[in-house]
Amino acid sequence: MTVSDFSPSPYSPQPVSIIGAGLAGSLLAVLLAQRGDKVRLFERLPDMRRSTIPAGRSINLALAARGIRALELAGVMEQVLPLLIPMPGRMLHSPDGELTFVPYGQGEHEVIYSVSRPGLNRILLDAAEAARVEVEFGQTAVQADFRTGQITMLDDNEGSTWQLPMQRIIATDGAGSVLRRSMVTALTVDCTEDLLEHGYKELKLPPGRDGEHLIHKNALHIWPRGGFMLIALPNLDGSFTLTLFLARSGPESFESLTHASAIDTFFLRHFADVAALLPNLASEFLHNPTGVMGTVRCARWSLADRLLLLGDAAHAITPFHGQGMNCAFEDCRELFELLGARSDWPEVFATFDCTRRPNTDAIADMAIENYREMRDTVRDPKFQLQKALSLELERRFPNRFVPRYSMVMFHDEIPYSIAVERGRIQSEILATLTRDANAIGEVDFDAAAALIEQRLPPA
Ligand SMILES: Cc1cc2nc3c(=O)[nH]c(=O)nc-3n(C[C@H](O)[C@H](O)[C@H](O)COP(=O)(O)OP(=O)(O)OC[C@H]3O[C@@H](n4cnc5c(N)ncnc54)[C@H](O)[C@@H]3O)c2cc1C
């Protein structure tokens, strides 16, 4: 069976069905319902607003410009604002406890925000229901049959299965997407799921006695240690969510941290300042799951107007640029804008499939590069000089030289693929300008002006 065996489904008043009410599925449901589509949203888990279920991976996330723009489009930013904690920069923790604050950008608006995943998801689910989306929980997509054009759904509430016709289905069922895997197998689509050798574990840094944050509240904290790192994002209740990124196996790895004394020793050796603030470190460490991360690249996301993959289901990326959700939200906005007032779904699905991929490939690459930067290069004085110089060049040559990090996080009008291309040219310029310089004062700014004029067209 091949993709060309599929024609658009016959016209019917079928609603759009979205599978997976996580971040992308819920936001997309709001946007489509506001456009006037009849939308059904199916989620395998119980309703997170009414039952206590684990928040899943990453309790909080960094929200940046691309995500904010999509949330604004859906009209939910007013509800989201009270959840946000501004993080204007990175706070680097050296092994001896020395702190260095490195701003992310320079404008007042060049800030990223820590936001609670379940908090944000709840707002989106409320907005979906307010827009008359039919949301059904406890409904798991089990598999898709491309011969019969049906998706088998398991109803956890009834303990029975039922068939959902494969018409205008949008799969937002996350990185392990059942619908992607069904399509890849049935239609022999090229797809890679590359797992990183490093895993992650989340821990809680509790608030102080009066509910205060025990480390600087307004920063994304990083303990870069070369082969691994610890990060922390603030929560509204005064706590932080810490995430340890570490090899899954090997001498210093999750595999080797299986008893309390090894865990305590590891933290005291590498993260002594924060270890002192973690009363239940070893028991929490042993209790919390170790997560895996990876990059999914799938050569096809759409099948006529029958199926479209979106968000992590289409292109999961590693979390090191803090862009997975932001990118998934940008997917939702782009699909919504492609649809406009139209209803030629096959055309729109196909256009999304080919125009969006260069950008999702680009952010996947940048996310992996950023891992090395966060855990290692960030400590290098040359790197710090180049970071400072790139902000200085942006001040002197605005709209011409924009640091790559800023293009990704603050400039939602610049596609990821352009950020990669301009970023490559800019890093060559920075390398040339800092070859013989050890401080900003030693940089030849006439040479900088000439290089920028010659190599970087206005952004
Ligand atoms: C440790 C970590 C930190 C991260 N930090 C950031 C960050 O700071 N900033 C950022 O932008 N991104 C971050 N991300 C990435 C972000 O979490 C994802 O990109 C984002 O959640 C993608 O949204 P999604 O809706 O596509 O998928 P998901 O959020 O995974 O949602 C999928 C939904 O589908 C449901 N589902 C799954 N299978 C089925 C099925 N068979 N049937 C029905 N429903 C199903 C799930 O229960 C879930 O509700 C991070 C990721 C990790 C792992």
The ligand as a MOL file (V3000), in Angstrom:
LIG
                    3D

  0  0  0     0  0            999 V3000
M  V30 BEGIN CTAB
M  V30 COUNTS 53 58 0 0 0
M  V30 BEGIN ATOM
M  V30 1 C 12.3690 17.2770 30.1230 0
M  V30 2 C 11.6530 18.0910 29.0820 0
M  V30 3 C 11.6950 19.4750 29.1750 0
M  V30 4 C 11.0640 20.2460 28.2120 0
M  V30 5 N 11.1340 21.6070 28.3140 0
M  V30 6 C 10.5730 22.3750 27.3580 0
M  V30 7 C 10.6310 23.7980 27.4420 0
M  V30 8 O 11.2110 24.3590 28.3830 0
M  V30 9 N 10.0430 24.5410 26.4600 0
M  V30 10 C 9.4150 23.9630 25.4030 0
M  V30 11 O 8.9330 24.6810 24.5340 0
M  V30 12 N 9.3260 22.6110 25.3090 0
M  V30 13 C 9.8810 21.8050 26.2450 0
M  V30 14 N 9.7770 20.4530 26.1600 0
M  V30 15 C 9.0900 19.8500 25.0060 0
M  V30 16 C 7.5890 19.8010 25.2070 0
M  V30 17 O 7.2990 19.0830 26.3810 0
M  V30 18 C 6.9170 19.1260 24.0220 0
M  V30 19 O 7.4440 19.5940 22.8200 0
M  V30 20 C 5.4010 19.4050 24.0340 0
M  V30 21 O 4.8390 18.8140 25.1720 0
M  V30 22 C 4.7620 18.8610 22.7660 0
M  V30 23 O 3.3720 18.9650 22.8600 0
M  V30 24 P 2.4400 17.8870 22.1660 0
M  V30 25 O 1.0570 18.3240 22.4760 0
M  V30 26 O 2.8440 17.7160 20.7500 0
M  V30 27 O 2.7630 16.5080 22.8900 0
M  V30 28 P 2.4680 16.1130 24.3980 0
M  V30 29 O 2.5790 17.2770 25.2770 0
M  V30 30 O 3.3190 14.9220 24.6730 0
M  V30 31 O 0.9220 15.6740 24.4000 0
M  V30 32 C 0.4880 14.4580 23.8380 0
M  V30 33 C -0.8850 14.1390 24.4190 0
M  V30 34 O -1.4290 13.0320 23.7360 0
M  V30 35 C -1.9030 12.0680 24.6770 0
M  V30 36 N -1.7710 10.7680 24.0350 0
M  V30 37 C -0.6340 10.0710 23.8330 0
M  V30 38 N -0.8790 8.9340 23.1730 0
M  V30 39 C -2.2210 8.9060 22.9630 0
M  V30 40 C -3.0810 7.9760 22.3200 0
M  V30 41 N -2.6010 6.8510 21.7670 0
M  V30 42 N -4.3940 8.2570 22.2710 0
M  V30 43 C -4.8920 9.3960 22.8290 0
M  V30 44 N -4.1050 10.3120 23.4510 0
M  V30 45 C -2.7890 10.0810 23.5100 0
M  V30 46 C -1.0130 12.2580 25.8860 0
M  V30 47 O -1.5990 11.7560 27.0660 0
M  V30 48 C -0.8380 13.7780 25.9020 0
M  V30 49 O -1.8960 14.3980 26.5840 0
M  V30 50 C 10.3890 19.6330 27.1300 0
M  V30 51 C 10.3380 18.2470 27.0350 0
M  V30 52 C 10.9730 17.4750 28.0050 0
M  V30 53 C 10.9260 15.9780 27.8830 0
M  V30 END ATOM
M  V30 BEGIN BOND
M  V30 1 1 1 2
M  V30 2 1 2 3
M  V30 3 2 2 52
M  V30 4 2 3 4
M  V30 5 1 4 5
M  V30 6 1 4 50
M  V30 7 2 5 6
M  V30 8 1 6 7
M  V30 9 1 6 13
M  V30 10 2 7 8
M  V30 11 1 7 9
M  V30 12 1 9 10
M  V30 13 2 10 11
M  V30 14 1 10 12
M  V30 15 2 12 13
M  V30 16 1 13 14
M  V30 17 1 14 15
M  V30 18 1 14 50
M  V30 19 1 15 16
M  V30 20 1 16 17
M  V30 21 1 16 18
M  V30 22 1 18 19
M  V30 23 1 18 20
M  V30 24 1 20 21
M  V30 25 1 20 22
M  V30 26 1 22 23
M  V30 27 1 23 24
M  V30 28 2 24 25
M  V30 29 1 24 26
M  V30 30 1 24 27
M  V30 31 1 27 28
M  V30 32 2 28 29
M  V30 33 1 28 30
M  V30 34 1 28 31
M  V30 35 1 31 32
M  V30 36 1 32 33
M  V30 37 1 33 34
M  V30 38 1 33 48
M  V30 39 1 34 35
M  V30 40 1 35 36
M  V30 41 1 35 46
M  V30 42 1 36 37
M  V30 43 1 36 45
M  V30 44 2 37 38
M  V30 45 1 38 39
M  V30 46 1 39 40
M  V30 47 2 39 45
M  V30 48 1 40 41
M  V30 49 2 40 42
M  V30 50 1 42 43
M  V30 51 2 43 44
M  V30 52 1 44 45
M  V30 53 1 46 47
M  V30 54 1 46 48
M  V30 55 1 48 49
M  V30 56 2 50 51
M  V30 57 1 51 52
M  V30 58 1 52 53
M  V30 END BOND
M  V30 END CTAB
M  END
